[in-house]
Amino acid sequence: MKTADYKETLDQYYVHVYNRFPIVLERGDGMRVYDTDGKEYLDFAAGIAVFALGYNDPEYNAALTDQIGKIIHTSNLYYNVPAAEASEKLVRSCGMSKAFFTNSGTEAIEGAIKAARKYAWKKGKKEGGIIAMKNSFHGRSVGALSVTGNDHYQEAFRPLMGGVKFARFNDFDSILECVGDDTCAIILETVQGEGGIYPADPAFLRDVRALCDEKDILLILDEIQCGMGRTGDLWAFDGYGIKPDIMTCAKALGCGVPVGAFVLNEKTASSSLEPGDHGTTYGGNPLACAAVSAVFDIFEKRDIVGHVRELTPYFERKLGELTDRHSCVKERRGKGFMQGLELEGRKVGEVVAAAREKGLLVISAGTNVLRLVPPLAAQKEDFDKMAEILDVCLG
Ligand SMILES: Cc1ncc(COP(=O)(O)O)c(C=O)c1O
């Protein structure tokens, strides 16, 4: 088959919910991916913030191959070795109490909502009220979509899950306006990703944490995009000096193998989900958990988080230079290797397409933000090349 045939086949047989970019990706290596015509791309999209280690990492591949040769699925009716190892590493990494592995970020959100509601229900709060943020993104299933503050995504699928109120991100007063006796949880992204790369203000997060403590409301932090080292801390909340009651993660957790998790602190774990309350056939399978376990080992061995922290000023300097040179860049925002350039007077889609033509993959976020979420293994020369290409595309 030729490239055009693959596109035609996928368009014919696959539900059309994505307007895909017109290239067929075939393989990847390090920071680069290659399409079926053999064209090379420097990848600053990383499969939407997934490939923290880059592509085709030998150590990661070896761990997966080893597990494939043993067993890849057991169901949760039995214990399995990688699930034991991965859950311990995940829980210890964030100083919480218990983890539950899912197949995606969206499912992690579903589990987090259920855990929060069960916690409140056991205390006699039966309404299960949740405060979510406008401009947020938590996934497309009915529960996750119900807490996603974007009318456009929700419109055709109402009625959604009840009991959800929306406050403004980084506006504590708007949260106070939503709080009631029925409120069992507040859910937010520590750094809003899809909404346009907006980090939480430290004072805002501290105030939300204090409010949750005062009223025994559970704080759910969605670290699906911003967690696992992306901001220069292993968990973005580490950089804020606060902890959630429930944390959700996915994307870089498996570095390409589909896996997510919700993680509960001691208070929530000891008084929420019980046998029979939740489940999944595939979640926590040995293959996905072997990936998680290998990712944690490699992160530690190569000090991936330290690398992100060390190179962030260089990345930011390069983006700062682009911001200064091009009037169409209104603002640079972000943390670590999760950066956005808000554009005005230029359509982000045009810049994304021009960059792709020149061999650089970038994606958009929000209404007009160029999103840069490279593999966490990116080096100075990758930032130089990215800046060189964007300099031409933004001009
Ligand atoms: C913050 C956040 N939450 C949830 C999700 C949904 O995760 P998934 O696509 O793995 O279901 C995403 C995906 O982009 C996300 O960025």
The ligand as a Gaussian input file, in Angstrom:
#p B3LYP/6-31G(d) Opt

LIG

0 1
 C       -5.562000      16.640000      31.670000
 C       -6.166000      15.489000      30.928000
 N       -7.062000      14.703000      31.530000
 C       -7.608000      13.641000      30.921000
 C       -7.278000      13.321000      29.616000
 C       -7.882000      12.105000      28.960000
 O       -6.907000      11.130000      28.865000
 P       -7.025000       9.941000      27.767000
 O       -7.013000      10.593000      26.425000
 O       -5.828000       9.073000      28.027000
 O       -8.286000       9.220000      28.031000
 C       -6.366000      14.125000      28.931000
 C       -6.012000      13.844000      27.536000
 O       -5.512000      14.663000      26.818000
 C       -5.784000      15.232000      29.602000
 O       -4.904000      16.033000      29.002000

